[in-house]
Amino acid sequence: KTAADEVRSLAALQPAAFICDMSVFLLGFLARATTGRVSRAIVRDPSGEETRAEMRRALSLALIVGLTLSGILFTSAPLLLSKM
């Protein structure tokens, strides 16, 4: 392989890396939003019932958003990558 081939190989990875980076950046709100809610639930309810309910809500939201984003990326990845 020549140096030009290696550069092209690295350049081919950039669009996919960009899409993954933006997905992680956009979903970072889940960690920040749910951490505060769960910690407040721990303080309010020492028995843990409210904490479990808050955790269920947070995990359900994460599952729904994650599956939706995965479906969008899976179905539209060829189109997104061809536009870059």
C-alpha distances in whole Angstrom, upper triangle without the diagonal:
4,7,8,6,7,10,11,11,13,15,16,17,20,22,23,23,26,28,28,29,31,33,33,35,37,38,39,42,43,43,45,48,48,48,51,53,53,54,57,58,58,60,63,63,63,63,60,61,60,56,55,56,54,51,52,52,48,47,48,46,43,43,44,42,39,39,40,37,35,36,35,32,31,33,32,28,27,29,28,25,25,27,25
4,5,5,7,9,10,11,13,14,16,18,19,22,23,23,25,28,28,29,31,33,34,35,37,39,39,43,44,43,45,48,49,49,52,54,53,55,57,58,58,61,63,64,64,64,61,62,61,57,57,57,55,52,53,52,49,48,49,47,44,44,45,42,40,40,41,37,36,37,36,33,33,34,33,29,28,30,29,25,25,27,24
4,5,5,6,9,10,11,12,14,16,17,20,22,21,23,26,26,26,29,31,31,32,35,36,37,40,41,41,43,45,46,46,49,51,51,52,55,56,56,58,61,61,62,62,59,60,59,55,55,56,53,50,51,51,47,46,47,46,42,43,43,41,38,39,39,36,34,36,35,31,32,34,32,28,27,29,27,24,24,26,23
4,5,5,6,9,10,10,12,15,16,18,20,20,22,24,25,26,28,30,31,31,34,35,36,39,41,41,42,45,46,46,49,51,51,52,55,56,56,59,61,61,62,63,59,60,58,55,55,55,53,50,51,50,47,45,47,45,42,42,42,40,37,38,38,34,33,35,33,30,30,32,29,26,25,26,25,21,21,23,20
4,5,5,6,9,10,11,13,15,17,18,19,21,23,24,25,27,29,29,31,33,34,35,39,40,40,42,44,45,45,48,50,50,51,54,55,55,57,60,60,60,61,57,58,57,54,53,53,51,48,49,48,45,44,45,43,40,40,40,38,35,36,36,33,31,32,31,28,28,29,27,24,22,24,23,20,20,22,19
4,5,5,6,9,10,11,13,16,17,17,19,21,22,22,25,27,27,28,31,32,33,36,37,37,39,41,42,42,45,47,47,48,51,52,52,54,57,57,57,58,55,55,54,51,50,51,49,46,46,46,43,41,42,41,38,38,39,36,33,34,35,31,30,31,30,27,27,29,27,23,23,25,23,20,21,22,19
4,5,5,6,9,10,11,14,16,15,17,20,20,21,23,25,26,26,29,31,31,34,36,36,37,40,41,41,44,46,46,47,50,51,51,53,56,56,57,58,54,55,53,50,50,50,48,45,46,45,42,41,42,40,37,37,38,35,33,34,34,30,29,31,29,26,26,28,26,22,22,23,21,18,19,20,17
4,5,5,6,9,10,12,14,15,16,18,20,20,22,24,25,26,28,30,31,34,35,36,37,40,41,42,44,46,46,47,50,51,52,54,56,56,57,58,54,55,53,50,49,50,47,45,45,44,41,40,41,39,36,36,36,34,31,32,32,28,27,29,27,24,24,25,23,20,19,20,19,15,16,17,14
4,5,5,7,9,12,12,13,15,17,18,19,21,23,23,25,27,28,29,33,34,34,36,38,39,39,42,44,44,45,48,49,49,52,54,54,55,55,51,52,51,48,47,47,45,42,43,42,39,37,38,37,34,34,34,32,29,30,30,27,25,27,25,22,22,24,22,18,18,20,18,15,16,18,15
4,5,5,7,10,11,11,13,15,16,16,19,20,21,22,24,26,26,30,31,31,33,35,36,37,39,41,41,42,45,46,47,49,51,52,52,53,49,50,48,45,45,45,43,40,41,40,37,36,37,35,32,32,33,30,27,29,29,25,24,26,25,21,22,24,22,18,18,20,18,15,16,18,15
4,5,5,8,10,10,11,14,15,16,17,20,21,21,23,25,26,29,31,31,33,35,36,37,39,41,42,43,45,46,47,49,51,52,53,53,50,50,49,46,45,45,43,41,41,40,37,36,37,35,32,32,32,29,27,28,28,24,24,25,24,20,21,23,20,17,16,18,16,12,14,15,11
4,6,7,8,9,11,13,14,15,17,19,20,21,23,25,26,29,30,31,33,35,36,37,39,41,41,43,45,46,47,49,51,51,52,53,49,49,48,45,44,44,42,39,39,39,36,34,35,33,30,30,30,28,25,26,26,22,21,22,21,17,18,20,17,14,13,15,13,10,11,13,10
4,6,6,6,9,10,11,12,14,16,17,18,20,22,23,26,27,27,29,31,32,33,36,37,37,39,42,42,43,45,47,48,48,49,45,46,44,41,41,41,38,36,36,36,33,31,32,30,27,27,28,25,22,23,24,20,19,21,19,16,17,19,17,13,14,16,13,10,13,14,11
4,6,5,6,9,10,10,12,14,15,16,18,20,21,24,25,26,27,30,31,32,34,36,36,38,40,41,42,44,46,47,48,48,45,45,43,41,40,40,38,35,36,35,32,31,31,29,26,27,27,24,22,23,23,19,19,21,19,16,17,19,17,13,14,15,12,10,13,13,9
4,5,5,6,9,10,11,12,14,15,16,19,20,23,24,25,27,29,30,31,34,35,36,37,39,40,41,44,45,46,47,48,44,44,42,40,39,39,36,34,34,33,30,29,30,27,25,25,25,22,20,21,20,17,16,18,16,13,14,16,13,10,11,12,9,6,9,10,7
4,5,5,6,9,10,11,13,14,15,17,19,22,22,23,25,27,28,29,32,33,33,35,38,38,39,42,43,44,45,45,41,41,40,37,36,36,34,32,32,31,28,26,27,25,22,22,22,20,17,18,18,14,14,15,14,10,12,14,12,9,10,12,9,7,11,12,10
4,5,5,6,9,10,11,12,14,15,17,20,21,21,23,25,26,27,30,31,32,33,36,36,37,40,41,42,43,43,40,40,38,36,35,35,33,30,31,30,27,26,27,25,22,22,23,20,17,19,19,15,15,17,16,13,15,17,15,12,14,15,12,11,14,15,12
4,5,5,6,9,10,10,12,14,15,18,20,21,22,24,25,27,29,30,31,33,35,36,37,39,41,42,43,44,40,40,38,35,35,35,32,30,31,29,26,26,26,24,21,22,22,19,17,19,19,15,15,17,15,12,15,17,15,12,14,14,11,10,14,13,10
4,6,5,6,9,10,11,12,14,17,18,19,21,23,24,25,28,29,30,31,34,34,36,38,39,40,41,42,38,38,36,34,33,33,30,28,28,27,24,23,24,21,19,19,19,16,14,16,15,11,11,14,12,9,12,13,11,9,12,12,9,9,13,12,10
4,5,5,6,9,10,11,12,15,16,17,19,21,22,23,26,27,27,29,31,32,33,35,37,37,38,39,35,35,34,31,30,30,28,26,26,25,22,21,22,20,16,17,18,15,12,14,14,11,11,14,12,9,12,15,13,11,14,15,12,12,16,16,14
4,5,5,6,9,10,11,14,15,16,17,19,21,22,24,26,26,28,30,31,32,34,36,37,38,39,35,35,33,31,31,30,28,26,26,25,22,21,23,20,17,19,19,16,14,17,17,13,14,17,15,13,15,18,16,14,17,18,14,14,18,17,15
4,5,5,6,8,10,12,14,15,16,18,20,21,23,25,26,27,29,30,32,34,35,36,37,38,35,35,33,30,30,30,27,25,26,24,21,21,22,19,16,18,18,14,13,16,15,11,13,16,13,12,15,17,15,13,17,16,13,14,17,16,14
4,5,5,6,9,11,12,14,15,17,18,19,22,23,23,25,27,28,29,32,33,34,35,36,32,32,30,28,27,27,24,22,23,21,18,18,18,15,13,14,14,11,10,12,12,8,10,12,11,9,13,15,14,13,16,16,13,15,18,17,16
4,5,5,6,9,10,11,13,15,16,17,19,21,21,23,25,26,27,29,31,32,33,34,30,30,28,26,25,25,22,20,21,20,17,16,18,15,12,14,15,12,10,14,14,11,12,15,14,13,15,18,17,16,19,20,17,18,21,21,19
4,5,5,8,10,11,12,14,16,17,19,20,21,23,25,26,27,29,31,32,33,34,31,31,29,26,27,26,23,22,23,21,18,18,19,16,14,17,17,13,13,16,16,13,15,18,16,15,18,20,19,18,21,21,18,19,22,21,19
4,6,7,9,11,12,12,15,16,18,19,20,22,24,25,27,28,30,31,33,33,30,30,27,25,25,25,21,20,21,19,16,17,17,14,12,15,14,11,11,14,13,10,13,16,14,13,17,19,17,17,21,20,17,19,22,20,19
4,5,6,8,10,10,12,14,16,16,17,20,21,22,24,26,27,28,29,30,27,27,24,22,22,21,18,17,18,16,13,13,14,11,9,11,12,8,8,12,12,10,12,15,14,14,17,19,18,18,22,22,19,21,24,23,22
4,5,6,7,9,10,11,14,15,16,17,19,21,22,24,25,26,28,29,26,26,24,21,22,21,18,17,18,17,13,14,16,13,11,14,15,12,12,15,15,13,15,18,18,17,20,22,22,21,25,25,22,23,27,25,24
4,6,5,6,8,10,11,12,14,16,17,19,20,22,23,24,26,27,24,24,22,19,20,19,16,15,17,15,11,13,15,12,10,14,14,11,13,16,16,14,17,20,19,19,22,24,23,23,27,26,23,25,29,27,26
4,6,5,6,8,10,11,12,14,16,16,18,20,21,22,24,25,21,21,19,16,17,16,13,12,13,11,8,9,11,8,7,11,12,9,11,14,14,13,16,18,18,19,21,23,23,23,27,27,24,26,30,29,28
4,6,5,6,9,10,10,12,14,15,16,18,20,21,22,23,20,21,18,16,16,16,13,12,14,13,9,10,13,11,9,13,15,13,13,17,17,16,18,21,21,21,23,26,26,25,29,30,27,28,32,31,29
4,6,6,7,9,10,11,13,15,16,17,19,21,22,24,21,21,19,16,18,18,14,13,16,14,11,13,16,13,12,16,17,15,16,19,20,19,21,24,23,23,26,28,28,28,31,31,28,30,33,32,31
4,6,6,7,9,11,11,13,15,16,17,19,21,22,19,19,16,14,16,15,11,12,14,12,9,12,14,11,11,15,16,14,15,19,19,18,21,23,23,24,26,28,28,28,32,32,29,31,34,33,32
4,5,5,6,8,10,10,12,14,15,16,18,19,16,16,13,11,12,12,8,8,11,9,6,9,11,10,10,13,15,14,15,18,19,19,21,23,24,24,26,29,29,29,33,33,30,32,35,35,34
4,6,5,6,9,10,11,13,14,16,17,18,15,16,14,11,13,14,10,9,13,12,9,12,14,13,13,16,18,17,18,21,22,21,23,26,26,27,29,31,31,31,35,35,32,34,37,37,35
4,6,5,6,9,10,11,12,14,16,18,15,16,13,11,14,14,10,11,14,13,11,14,16,15,15,19,20,19,20,23,24,24,26,28,29,29,32,34,34,34,37,37,35,36,40,38,37
4,6,5,6,9,10,11,12,14,16,13,14,10,9,11,11,7,9,12,10,9,12,14,13,14,17,18,18,20,22,23,23,25,28,28,29,31,33,33,34,38,37,35,37,40,39,38
4,5,5,6,9,10,11,12,13,10,11,9,6,9,9,6,7,10,10,9,11,14,14,14,17,18,19,20,22,24,24,26,28,29,29,31,34,34,34,38,38,36,38,41,40,39
4,5,5,6,9,10,11,13,11,13,10,8,11,12,9,10,14,14,12,15,17,17,17,20,22,22,23,26,27,27,28,31,32,32,34,37,37,37,41,41,38,40,43,43,41
4,5,5,6,9,11,13,11,13,10,8,12,12,10,12,15,14,13,16,18,18,19,22,23,23,24,27,28,28,30,33,33,34,36,38,39,39,43,43,40,42,45,44,43
4,5,5,6,8,10,8,9,6,5,9,9,7,9,12,12,12,15,17,17,18,21,22,22,24,26,27,28,30,32,33,34,36,38,38,39,43,43,41,42,46,45,44
4,6,6,6,8,7,9,7,6,9,11,9,10,14,14,14,16,19,19,20,22,24,24,25,28,29,30,31,34,35,35,37,40,40,40,44,45,42,44,47,47,46
4,6,6,10,9,12,10,9,13,14,12,14,17,17,17,20,22,22,23,25,27,27,28,31,32,33,34,37,38,38,40,42,43,43,47,47,45,46,50,49,48
4,7,9,9,10,8,9,12,13,12,14,17,17,17,20,22,22,23,26,27,27,29,31,32,33,35,37,38,39,41,43,43,44,48,48,45,47,51,50,49
4,5,6,7,6,7,10,11,11,13,15,16,17,19,21,22,23,25,27,28,29,31,32,33,35,37,38,39,41,43,44,44,48,48,46,48,51,51,50
4,5,8,9,9,11,13,13,15,17,18,19,21,23,24,25,27,28,29,30,32,34,35,36,38,40,41,42,44,45,46,49,50,48,49,53,52,51
4,6,8,8,10,12,13,14,16,18,19,20,22,23,25,26,28,29,30,32,34,35,36,38,40,40,42,44,45,45,49,50,48,50,53,53,52
4,6,5,6,9,10,10,12,14,15,16,18,20,21,22,24,26,26,28,30,31,32,34,36,37,38,40,41,42,45,46,44,46,49,49,48
4,5,5,6,9,10,11,13,14,15,17,19,20,21,23,24,26,27,29,30,31,33,35,36,37,39,40,41,45,45,44,45,49,48,48
4,5,5,6,9,10,11,12,14,15,17,18,20,21,23,24,26,27,28,30,32,33,34,36,38,39,39,43,44,42,44,47,46,46
4,5,5,6,9,10,10,12,14,15,16,18,20,21,22,24,26,27,28,30,31,32,34,36,37,37,41,42,40,41,45,44,44
4,5,5,6,9,10,10,12,14,15,16,18,20,21,22,24,25,26,28,30,31,32,34,36,36,40,41,39,40,44,44,43
4,5,5,6,9,10,11,12,14,15,17,18,20,21,23,24,25,27,29,30,31,33,34,35,39,39,38,40,43,43,42
4,5,5,6,9,10,11,12,14,15,17,18,20,21,22,24,26,27,28,30,32,33,33,37,37,35,38,41,40,40
4,5,5,6,8,10,10,12,14,15,16,18,20,21,22,24,26,26,28,30,31,31,35,36,34,36,39,39,38
4,5,5,6,8,10,10,12,14,15,16,18,20,21,22,24,25,26,28,30,30,34,35,33,35,38,38,38
4,6,5,6,9,10,11,12,14,15,16,18,20,21,22,24,25,27,28,29,33,33,31,34,37,36,36
4,5,5,6,9,10,11,12,14,15,16,18,20,21,22,24,26,27,27,31,31,29,31,35,34,34
4,5,5,6,9,10,10,12,14,15,16,18,20,21,22,24,25,26,29,30,28,30,33,33,33
4,5,5,6,9,10,11,12,14,15,16,18,20,21,22,24,25,29,29,28,30,33,33,33
4,5,5,6,8,10,11,12,14,15,16,18,20,21,22,23,27,27,25,28,31,30,30
4,6,5,6,8,10,10,12,14,15,16,18,20,21,21,25,25,24,25,29,28,28
4,6,5,6,8,10,10,12,14,15,16,18,20,20,24,25,23,25,28,28,28
4,5,5,6,9,10,11,12,14,15,17,18,19,23,23,22,24,27,27,28
4,6,5,6,8,10,11,12,14,15,16,17,21,21,19,22,25,24,25
4,5,5,6,9,10,10,12,14,15,16,19,20,18,20,23,23,23
4,5,5,6,9,10,10,12,14,15,18,19,18,20,23,24,24
4,5,5,6,9,10,11,12,14,17,17,16,19,21,21,22
4,5,5,6,8,10,10,11,15,15,14,16,19,19,19
4,5,5,6,8,10,10,14,15,14,15,18,19,19
4,5,5,6,8,10,13,14,13,15,18,19,20
4,6,5,6,8,11,11,10,13,15,16,17
4,6,5,5,9,10,9,10,13,14,14
4,6,6,8,10,10,11,14,15,16
4,6,8,9,10,12,13,14,16
4,6,5,6,9,10,11,13
4,5,5,6,8,10,11
4,6,5,6,9,10
4,6,5,6,9
4,6,5,7
4,5,5
4,6
4
